[in-house]
Amino acid sequence: MYGAFIGDIIGSSYKQSMLKKKDFLFFSGGCGFTEESVMAAAVAKAIMLSHDDRYKNDNEKGFQPYVISEMQSFGKRYPNPKGGYGGRIAAWISSENPKPYGSFGCMAALRGVPCGLAAVTIEEAQKLAHISAAVTHNHKEGIKGTKAVACAVFMAKRGEKIDAIRKYIAENFYPVYKTLKEIRPSYKYDTTCMGCVPQALTAFFESIDFEDAIRNAVSLGGNCNTLSAIAASVAWVYYIKLNYGDSAWASYQFDGYIGQLRKRAYPYLPKEFMTIARNFHKFANQREAAYRQNGNALPILTEHENDVIKCPNESVVGAYSGTENDGIGKAMNIDEMRSSEKIEVTRFIQKYVILMKILHFDKELNFWCRNYFPAQENKEHQSMESNLYDGFVKEAYSLSVFKEYILYAENRGLNYEQALNGTDKQLAAYLMYEIKSDRSGSLISEAIAQGRIYKIMNNYLKK
């Protein structure tokens, strides 16, 4: 929940600004939480109340009535969020008999965040999202956008890689194949789900960390608080799991920059929101632990609600049975390579390890490497220079794990000696880190010439 809150707060200062750049101040005097955070907090509260009412009080009231009552209650308790409420949601909040009004606006999409966090299957995430959206935004595009966010959050929680999440969203919701560079120039203020959700998710897909996801989203311009809140909600889960691991996620104890951002958001949030975030995180993790241990968890939806909301529906939501990254049935270890990563990295290393060996041991080529400087004319070994930068380096950057492994190496403070005697993932991560750290030809004149790249690769292949 904090990811959604932080993204909403930071983006609120730049709503309709058309900023179009990533260099901007995060927390400014003009920022604050908006109606979207209010309603996301209300849905989180509704999920917990519905669950507790059913199992502690033996009451079959159902999830949907709680969504309606909590959204109305929160709207009345927080009548002045930054930017206020839109006319239709304001009327809905004050209505004695609130009815959905056919909207496909993106204001409902953030309600998918608590749904993805609480769910123990992707089908449950979709059904919770469907109900939470449809009490107001019952247009199929409004429901679709909320489901897409819920699925992205759910898959991030399960440890799926960015490429797997992107693929699922592209196959079942939106064609998220355009890059931010392609989207940004012509992108304008858009309050529809189809004009906001895929763009926000792309901001996450192209990110290298939590902060970068927010900067990507705001740099598109337009409806910045919504873009940033959606991107940040997925990135919050993804990068905490990636950089700190399952145990830190479960305990919610982590330091570093991401923890500092959470603290900086406190002054902008009502205490009730912070309490809900803590309690909801505990609730969601208890359900997840029960599911991992027993293969099931006490349902949130009533049998009637579960039957009424069919998944997949309208060919919007495809099947998801989990992948090797799913984490069900076993605790995930972020220090281990998964088989898909292993295949990708091994192919890359096998392709270039002989070249690195030659450059280290061949006297003439090693002399050239040690004295390499990119600014000088390089007539003698132009083809080798091209092979290294247009081949080796460029191909390394194209690896799907490249950015993630660099973050892994940086967060663990890996150095050469540690990596050389470490796990296969530490070896691979340090290799990526060396390539990324290239400055003024130092990759060739130092890491390659001195044999660090070859020895890292060789030790990796021995694992």
C-alpha positions in Angstrom: 0.0 0.0 0.0 2.9 2.4 0.7 4.0 2.2 -2.9 0.6 3.4 -4.1 0.5 6.2 -1.4 4.1 7.4 -2.2 3.6 7.4 -5.9 0.3 9.3 -5.6 1.8 11.9 -3.3 4.9 12.6 -5.4 2.9 12.6 -8.7 0.2 14.9 -7.3 2.5 18.0 -7.6 2.9 17.4 -11.4 -0.6 16.5 -12.4 -1.3 18.1 -15.8 2.2 19.6 -15.8 3.5 17.8 -18.9 6.9 17.7 -17.3 8.5 15.3 -19.9 11.7 14.8 -17.9 12.9 12.6 -15.1 14.8 15.3 -13.2 12.3 16.7 -10.6 11.8 17.2 -6.9 10.1 14.2 -5.2 8.4 15.7 -2.1 7.4 19.3 -2.5 5.2 21.7 -0.5 2.3 21.3 -3.0 2.0 17.5 -2.9 -0.5 15.3 -1.0 -2.6 12.2 -1.2 -5.5 12.3 -3.7 -8.9 10.6 -4.0 -7.3 7.5 -5.4 -5.3 6.8 -2.2 -8.5 7.3 -0.2 -10.4 4.7 -2.2 -7.5 2.3 -2.3 -7.2 2.5 1.5 -11.0 1.9 1.8 -10.8 -1.2 -0.4 -8.0 -2.6 1.8 -10.1 -2.0 4.9 -13.1 -3.6 3.2 -11.1 -6.7 2.4 -10.0 -7.1 6.0 -13.5 -6.4 7.4 -15.2 -8.8 5.0 -12.8 -11.5 5.9 -13.0 -11.0 9.6 -16.8 -10.6 9.6 -17.2 -13.9 7.8 -14.8 -16.0 10.0 -14.9 -14.2 13.4 -18.6 -13.2 13.4 -20.0 -16.0 11.1 -21.6 -13.3 8.9 -22.1 -13.7 5.2 -22.5 -10.0 4.4 -20.1 -10.3 1.5 -17.2 -8.3 0.1 -19.1 -5.9 -2.2 -21.3 -4.3 0.6 -18.1 -3.6 2.6 -16.5 -2.0 -0.5 -19.4 0.3 -0.9 -19.8 1.2 2.8 -16.0 1.8 3.3 -15.6 3.8 0.2 -18.5 6.1 1.3 -17.2 6.2 4.8 -13.6 7.1 3.8 -14.9 9.7 1.3 -16.9 11.4 4.0 -14.0 11.3 6.6 -11.5 12.7 4.0 -13.6 15.2 2.1 -10.7 17.3 0.9 -7.9 15.2 -0.7 -5.6 17.1 -3.0 -7.5 18.0 -6.2 -10.8 17.1 -4.6 -13.3 14.5 -5.9 -14.7 14.3 -9.3 -18.4 15.1 -9.7 -19.7 11.6 -10.1 -17.7 10.0 -7.3 -18.6 12.9 -5.0 -22.3 12.3 -5.7 -21.8 8.5 -5.2 -20.1 9.1 -1.9 -23.0 11.1 -0.5 -25.8 9.0 -2.1 -28.1 6.9 0.1 -28.4 4.3 -2.6 -25.1 4.4 -4.5 -25.1 2.9 -8.0 -22.3 2.3 -10.5 -22.2 4.9 -13.2 -20.5 3.2 -16.2 -17.2 4.9 -15.9 -13.9 3.7 -17.5 -11.8 6.3 -15.8 -8.5 5.4 -14.3 -9.5 6.5 -10.8 -10.6 3.0 -10.0 -7.4 1.3 -11.2 -5.5 1.9 -7.9 -8.1 -0.2 -6.1 -6.5 -3.2 -7.8 -3.4 -2.8 -5.5 -4.9 -4.2 -2.3 -6.7 -6.9 -4.3 -3.4 -8.1 -5.8 -1.7 -8.0 -2.4 -4.4 -9.9 -0.5 -5.1 -12.6 -3.1 -3.5 -16.0 -3.0 -4.3 -16.9 -6.6 -4.4 -14.6 -9.7 -8.0 -15.6 -10.2 -8.9 -14.3 -6.7 -7.0 -11.1 -7.5 -9.1 -10.6 -10.6 -12.4 -11.2 -8.8 -11.6 -8.9 -6.0 -10.5 -6.2 -8.5 -13.7 -6.7 -10.5 -15.9 -6.1 -7.5 -13.9 -3.2 -6.1 -14.0 -1.4 -9.5 -17.6 -2.3 -10.5 -19.3 -0.5 -7.5 -18.6 2.7 -9.5 -16.6 1.9 -12.7 -18.7 -0.9 -14.1 -17.7 -0.3 -17.7 -15.6 -3.2 -19.0 -12.6 -1.0 -19.6 -12.8 0.3 -16.0 -12.9 -3.3 -14.7 -10.1 -4.3 -17.1 -7.7 -1.6 -15.9 -8.3 -2.5 -12.3 -7.7 -6.2 -13.0 -4.5 -5.4 -14.9 -3.1 -3.5 -11.9 -4.1 -6.3 -9.5 -2.5 -8.9 -11.7 0.8 -7.0 -11.9 0.9 -6.5 -8.2 0.1 -10.2 -7.6 2.8 -11.4 -9.9 5.4 -9.0 -8.4 4.4 -10.4 -5.0 5.0 -13.9 -6.3 8.5 -13.0 -7.4 7.9 -13.0 -11.2 10.4 -11.2 -13.3 9.6 -8.0 -15.2 9.5 -9.8 -18.5 7.0 -12.4 -17.3 4.7 -9.6 -15.9 5.0 -7.6 -19.1 4.2 -10.7 -21.2 1.1 -11.6 -19.1 -0.2 -8.0 -19.3 0.4 -7.8 -23.0 -1.3 -11.1 -23.7 -4.3 -10.5 -21.5 -4.9 -6.8 -21.1 -2.9 -4.2 -23.1 -0.3 -4.2 -25.9 2.5 -2.8 -23.7 5.2 -3.0 -26.4 5.8 0.7 -26.9 8.8 2.2 -25.0 8.5 5.3 -22.9 10.7 7.0 -25.5 8.0 6.3 -28.1 5.1 7.2 -25.8 6.4 10.4 -24.2 6.5 12.9 -27.0 2.8 12.7 -28.0 1.4 11.6 -24.6 -1.2 13.9 -23.1 -3.4 14.2 -20.0 -5.6 11.2 -20.0 -8.0 10.0 -17.3 -9.2 6.8 -19.0 -8.0 3.3 -17.9 -6.8 2.5 -21.4 -4.9 5.8 -21.6 -3.2 5.5 -18.3 -2.8 1.9 -17.0 -0.6 0.5 -19.8 1.5 3.6 -19.8 2.0 3.4 -16.0 2.9 -0.2 -16.2 5.4 0.5 -18.9 7.0 3.0 -16.5 7.5 0.1 -14.1 8.7 -2.3 -16.9 11.5 0.1 -17.9 12.6 0.9 -14.3 15.8 -0.2 -12.6 14.5 0.6 -9.1 11.6 2.0 -7.1 12.6 5.6 -7.6 13.2 5.1 -11.3 9.7 3.7 -11.7 8.2 7.0 -10.3 10.5 9.2 -12.4 9.6 7.2 -15.5 5.9 7.6 -14.8 6.0 11.4 -14.0 8.2 12.0 -17.0 5.3 11.1 -19.3 3.4 14.2 -18.2 -0.4 14.5 -17.8 -2.2 12.5 -15.1 1.0 12.1 -13.1 -0.4 11.1 -9.7 -2.3 8.2 -11.2 0.6 7.1 -13.5 3.0 7.4 -10.6 0.8 5.6 -8.1 0.2 2.6 -10.4 3.9 2.3 -11.4 5.1 2.7 -7.8 2.6 0.2 -6.4 4.0 -2.6 -8.5 7.6 -1.4 -8.2 7.3 -1.2 -4.4 6.5 -4.9 -4.1 8.9 -5.9 -6.9 12.0 -4.2 -5.7 11.5 -4.9 -2.0 11.2 -8.6 -2.9 14.2 -8.4 -5.3 16.6 -6.4 -3.1 15.6 -7.4 0.4 14.1 -10.9 0.0 11.0 -12.7 1.3 11.9 -12.4 5.0 12.3 -8.6 4.8 9.0 -8.4 2.9 7.2 -10.5 5.4 8.5 -8.6 8.4 8.3 -5.2 6.5 11.7 -4.4 8.0 14.1 -2.8 5.4 16.4 0.2 5.3 18.0 1.9 2.5 16.5 4.5 0.1 13.2 2.7 -0.2 12.8 2.8 3.6 13.7 6.4 3.7 11.0 7.3 1.1 8.4 5.6 3.2 9.4 7.7 6.2 9.4 10.9 4.1 5.8 10.1 3.1 4.5 9.9 6.7 3.8 13.6 7.1 1.6 13.6 4.0 -0.6 10.7 5.1 -3.4 10.4 7.7 -2.4 8.1 10.6 -5.3 5.9 9.6 -3.8 5.2 6.2 -0.5 4.2 7.9 -2.3 1.9 10.3 -4.2 0.3 7.4 -1.0 -0.2 5.5 0.7 -2.0 8.4 -2.4 -4.1 9.3 -3.1 -5.0 5.7 0.4 -6.1 5.0 0.3 -8.4 8.0 -3.1 -9.7 6.9 -2.0 -10.4 3.3 1.2 -12.2 4.5 -0.8 -14.4 6.9 -3.0 -15.5 4.0 0.0 -16.1 1.8 1.7 -18.1 4.5 -1.4 -20.2 4.9 -1.6 -20.8 1.2 2.0 -21.8 0.9 1.7 -24.2 3.8 -1.7 -25.8 3.1 -2.4 -25.0 -0.5 -5.4 -22.9 0.4 -6.5 -19.9 2.5 -9.8 -18.8 4.0 -11.7 -17.1 1.1 -12.6 -13.4 1.2 -15.5 -13.7 -1.3 -18.7 -15.4 -0.4 -19.7 -18.4 -2.5 -22.2 -16.3 -4.4 -19.7 -13.6 -5.2 -17.2 -16.2 -6.3 -19.7 -17.8 -8.6 -21.0 -14.5 -10.1 -17.6 -13.1 -11.0 -16.3 -15.5 -13.6 -12.6 -15.6 -14.6 -11.6 -15.5 -17.3 -14.4 -13.3 -18.6 -14.9 -11.5 -21.9 -11.5 -12.9 -23.1 -9.9 -10.2 -20.9 -8.1 -12.4 -18.4 -6.1 -15.4 -19.5 -5.0 -18.4 -17.5 -2.1 -18.2 -15.1 -0.8 -21.3 -13.4 2.4 -19.8 -12.0 5.9 -20.3 -13.4 9.1 -21.5 -11.8 9.3 -18.1 -10.2 5.9 -18.5 -8.5 7.3 -19.3 -5.1 4.3 -21.5 -4.1 5.3 -24.4 -1.9 8.7 -23.2 -1.1 10.4 -20.1 0.3 12.1 -18.1 -2.5 15.8 -17.5 -2.2 17.0 -14.4 -3.9 20.6 -15.6 -3.8 19.8 -18.5 -6.1 19.5 -18.3 -9.9 16.3 -19.6 -11.4 16.6 -21.9 -14.4 15.5 -19.3 -17.0 18.2 -16.9 -15.7 20.8 -19.7 -15.7 20.1 -20.6 -19.3 20.3 -16.9 -20.4 23.5 -16.1 -18.5 25.2 -19.3 -19.3 24.7 -18.9 -23.1 26.1 -15.4 -22.9 29.2 -16.5 -20.9 29.9 -19.5 -23.1 29.8 -17.3 -26.1 32.5 -14.9 -24.9 34.6 -16.8 -22.3 37.2 -17.9 -24.9 37.6 -14.4 -26.2 38.2 -13.1 -22.7 40.8 -15.8 -22.1 42.7 -14.9 -25.3 42.6 -11.2 -24.4 44.1 -12.0 -20.9 46.8 -14.4 -22.0 47.8 -13.4 -25.5 50.7 -11.0 -25.0 50.1 -8.7 -28.0 46.3 -8.4 -27.4 46.8 -8.0 -23.7 49.3 -5.2 -24.3 46.7 -3.5 -26.5 44.0 -4.0 -23.8 46.2 -2.5 -21.0 46.9 0.5 -23.1 43.5 0.9 -24.5 42.0 4.4 -24.5 38.8 5.1 -26.5 39.7 8.6 -27.5 42.8 7.5 -29.4 42.8 6.2 -32.9 42.7 2.4 -33.0 43.8 1.2 -36.4 45.5 -2.0 -35.4 42.6 -3.6 -33.5 39.5 -1.8 -34.8 37.7 -5.1 -35.3 38.4 -6.2 -31.8 37.2 -3.0 -30.3 34.0 -3.3 -32.4 33.6 -6.9 -31.3 33.9 -5.9 -27.6 31.6 -2.9 -27.6 29.1 -3.7 -30.4 29.1 -7.4 -29.4 30.0 -8.3 -25.8 28.9 -5.1 -24.1 25.8 -4.5 -26.2 24.7 -8.1 -25.8 25.2 -7.9 -22.0 22.9 -4.9 -21.9 20.2 -6.8 -23.8 20.0 -9.6 -21.2 16.7 -9.5 -19.3 18.5 -9.9 -16.0 21.1 -7.2 -16.6 19.6 -4.3 -14.6 18.3 -6.6 -11.8 21.7 -8.3 -11.3 23.4 -4.9 -11.1 21.1 -3.8 -8.3 21.7 -7.2 -6.6 25.4 -6.6 -6.7 25.2 -3.0 -5.5 22.8 -3.8 -2.7 25.1 -6.6 -1.4 28.2 -4.5 -1.9 29.8 -7.3 -3.9 33.5 -6.9 -4.7 35.7 -9.0 -7.0 37.1 -11.3 -4.3 33.6 -12.0 -2.8 32.1 -12.7 -6.2 35.0 -14.9 -7.3 34.4 -17.3 -4.4 30.7 -16.8 -4.3 27.6 -18.4 -5.8 26.8 -18.6 -9.5 24.4 -15.6 -9.1 27.0 -13.5 -7.4 29.5 -14.3 -10.1 27.0 -13.3 -12.8 25.9 -10.2 -10.9 29.4 -9.0 -10.5 30.1 -9.6 -14.2 27.1 -7.4 -15.1 28.3 -4.8 -12.5 31.8 -4.7 -14.1 30.3 -4.2 -17.6 28.0 -1.4 -16.3 30.8 0.3 -14.4 32.9 0.8 -17.6 34.3 4.3 -17.6 36.6 5.7 -20.3 37.6 2.2 -21.5 38.3 0.8 -18.1 36.4 -2.3 -18.9 39.0 -3.2 -21.5 42.1 -1.6 -19.9 41.4 -3.0 -16.5 38.7 -5.7 -16.0 39.5 -7.5 -19.3 43.3 -6.9 -19.4 43.8 -8.0 -15.8 41.7 -11.1 -16.3 38.9 -10.3 -13.9 36.2 -10.9 -16.5 37.8 -14.2 -17.7 38.2 -15.5 -14.1 34.6 -14.6 -13.2 33.3 -16.3 -16.3 35.5 -19.3 -15.8 34.5 -19.8 -12.2 30.8 -19.4 -13.2 31.1 -22.2 -15.7 32.7 -24.5 -13.1 29.7 -24.1 -10.8 
